[in-house]
Amino acid sequence: MDDSERKETWDEFHELVNMKPAELEKWLESEQSQSAGQHKDGGESTGHASGSRVAGPDGPAVRARIHHTPGPRWFGPHRPIRTVHADASMFVGGLSALLQSLHPLAMAAVAGHFGY
């Protein structure tokens, strides 16, 4: 990969990674997104399939209900915390943290430390 290809790849990465949630949703429905990534047996890409398994069949509708319901919010719409928590990876990270905390060694360490 020469310098111009590296720059083009970086610029495209930077543009896609910094999308707002609505822009990302629109891109995920595009032909470019559907054709990107690793495809098993010519079907849906691994990334799209993983996202569908995590969010479930009603994922987009649930997200819209949560994020577009009118009413007061603790944080303004342009605050970083809203952007970070709007991402589906928060669910995956939370589930991962929960499973790690339920590991027998982690539970034994907590029980040994607190002695309750």
Beta strands, then each sheet from edge to edge (+ up, - down):
end
